[in-house]
Each structure stands twice: as C-alpha cells, then as structure tokens.
Amino acid sequence: MEKGRKKKIGIIGGGAAGMTAAIAAARQGADVTILEGNEKPGRKILATGNGKCNLGNRQLDTSWYYTKDPDILKACLEQFGTPQTIAFFQGMGLMIREKAGYLYPASEQAAVVARVLQIELDTLGVKVEGGCRVQGIFRTDPGHRGETGGTKKGKGLAGGLPRQTGPGFQVDGVRTGGEAVSHYFDRVILCCGGRAAPRTGSDGSGYELAARLGHRIAPVVPALVQLKCRETFFRRVAGVRADAQIAVYHGAKLLATERGELQITEYGISGIPVFQLSRVVNYILAEKGGEVKAVIDFFPDYQEDAYKRFCASRALLQDGRSVEAFFTGMLNQKLMGLFLHLAGVTDGSVPVSEVPSRILQRVYQLCRGWEVHVTGSNSYDSAQVCAGGVPLCEITDRMESRLVPGLFLAGELLDVDGKCGGYNLQWAWCSGYLAGMGAVQ
C-alpha cells in the first residue's frame, strides 16, 4: 500500500457484525465501504428481542455458547465482552437499561439501536452500497495496485490456489438493477450472516463465498426455533403457556434438558426452553434421522416423594366431585382436559369416585412426564439464528483467516451460536469489533 494512502476495507454484509466492524475500522482511520444486499443496513437488528433488542448480558462466558473451539471463543470474549459492549453503545449516545442482567436500549426499541449505528457510520464517513450482492472475492496479484475494478490474474483463491499472498482483494457484485460492480480493497471482512430469517437478507451466500476461499463449512441447521411434533392433539391445547422442564431423548439417550415457559402451538412446542433445545434436536435429526422424544414435566419443583404426597393429599377432594372438577386447578384447564382424554376418560362428568385408580394415576403421570415426539423444526424463516458455519479454528482471535491473509470473518457466518439472552448479538458486536480493528492493524 502506498505511503500515506488510507487502508481500504471492504465489509460484506451490513448487519450487526458488519456495522460494528465498519465503525471500529473507520475509527482507526480506514476508508471503509459496506456492501449490503438490502437497500439499507441493519435490517435484521430490527427483529431482535421481539423488537426490543436484547443487546447482551452481564452473565457472559463460553458456557452460554455452542462451539467446537471454546478456547478461541474465550479469547475473543475476553477482548470484547459485556463491559466493552456497554461502553461501545454508550459512547454513541445509546442509553442502556438492565433487567436481571439482560441489557436493552432504554427505549426498548431495536430500531433505535440500528439508528444509532447508522448515525455513527454517517459521522465516520463510511460508505454504504445498498442493494449490492457480492458474487465473488478474489486475491489480487502481489504487484497489483489498482483501485475499484482492478484486474486479477489466474484463478485466485476462488479457483483453488491456496495461501496466495498479495496486497488486496477484488470483490465482484451485482446491484439490484442487474449492474455488475467491482471493488478493490486492501482487506475484506466477510460477515453476511447465516441462513436464519432469510427475509432480512441472510440467504446463506456467505457460506459459499467462504468455501470458495478455502474454508470448511460445518453443517448448518436452524437454531432458536420452534419444534414440530407428530401428535395430532396439539390443536386442542394450542396457546397454552406453562412453566415446565423439558428433556429430549434420542432412543434411550438423554440429549439435553431445559426449563422455562413452554408454549404449545398447533403443530408442536415453542418458548425459550424449546429454542434452547432446538439446535441439539436438529443436529440429531439431521445426522441420525428418526424422531426425538420430548418428555415434559409441569411440576419441576417437586421431588418424586413430594409429588406422591401431593397427589395422595388430593384424595380429600373426591367427595361428590366429577373427575373433571377433581382435576381442576392443577394445571391449565385445556391441558388437564387433554390429559384426562389421554388417560382414557371419555366423560368428565363421571364421579371421580367411580374412576379406576389406574386412570387417576395416569393423569398424574402425564402431568410429570408428558411424552411427545419431535419430527423436525420450523424452517430458517422462523429461526432466530442458525448453528454451524466456518470453524473458529480457521481464524485467529483477531478474526483473521488462517488460510487467506487479509480476509476477516465475523458474526453468524462462524460456527458459534448462543443461547437466548442477548448472546448472539454479543457475539456479533464482539467479532465485528475485533475484525474491524484487526483489518486495520
């Protein structure tokens, strides 16, 4: 790079990670351009946290994430964790409110977060080319010093030449109207998301671009998504919400457990505990097929002996009551009605004293061990994030590719996905900031 010339940084994707990377790089004096497939950057941010944008969380360590390379993740989070996220946004004028460790904008508007980032981009002079879909990234020849539209010789890394070194990259794309464009950059930051919520622009194209440049792609599945079940009775209880513990099994093997507010839908189960389990379930279904059994406990605070005493004490309510009235008050009425049906009660008006004890015991058992069979999940359209992507072992803790010098990767494109609670946005801010700093330094 000629002495005195600003380093030119190209950022592919203007989501949370991309905007953060652009701000970090521009603050270091770089000439930054964002190439964004949507007309404006930050579209996916608008949908986060049900429109409230859970920015991060006070409780932050690698246990809140899934990755095969926790040591690299730990090194990244130690450089840009929750305190740095708070300082980053407060430095741009965003007021932050904390709820039980969860961080939100004081306005509880995701749109305000996107707007604050956009204002900072404008203030720093970052160029944003909206409606531009990148189709190819090429290393340029070592002797090349061209600007936008510069030529490249040979096939470059996209054609399979490994570990080629050189001064920069040529990035080819197509604008919304069909016009072909090319840019030359000294460094490129690839952060165009995964496949989750494709309506926001996450179409999976980043995986293809990274793969052409020599990176492996770990299998990708929807995560933080609702699960579909085989049973046909869900319409009867759709809309029910209840505190529950959910354990998922493949065959006899326990895969994982989560507790929280379960939401029952017409097609299966939803809610935060289901979201937390969905990536585990989807990987098992993708790799081994079949079904996953979910066992739901609506009395998770009771030890087994305590629950038996509780059930025995309810016998005092039997006198003169129907079986439907006898079980009223234990759980949501629609749910208890389903359990009576599943236990074999065809007429809820029958006196409970006439119902065989084995049927009563079956109802109690369903309250603690309701089994449903998961056949899949909703699609990427409904997923908050996706699991899989470029392995962390292929990048440094500065987010630079170990295979392609000068290429940086950030955000959901990498094989890191967090649990609910602001952890995926925290990874976006963290990886984006480190990539932006690394690309300049």
Secondary structure, DSSP 8 states (H G I E B T S, - for coil): --TT---EEEEE--SHHHHHHHHHHHHTT-EEEEE-SSSSS-TGGGGGGGGT---EESS-SGGGEE-S-HHHHHHHHHHS-HHHHHHHHHTTT--EEEETTEEEETT--HHHHHHHHHHHHHHHT-EEE-SEEEEEEEE--TT----TT----S-TGGGT-TT---S-EEEEEEETTS-EEEEEESEEEE----SSSGGGT--SHHHHHHHHTT---EEEEEES--EEES-S-HHHHTT-EEEEEEEEEETTEEEEEEEEEEEE-SSEEESHHHHHHHHHHHHHHHHH-S-EEEEEES-TT--HHHHHHHHHHGGGG-TT-BHHHHHTTSS-HHHHHHHHHHHT---TTSBGGGS-HHHHHHHHHHHH-EEEEEEEE--TTT-SEEEEEB-GGGB-TT-BBSSSTTEEE-GGGBS-EE-TTTHHHHHHHHHHHHHHHHHH-
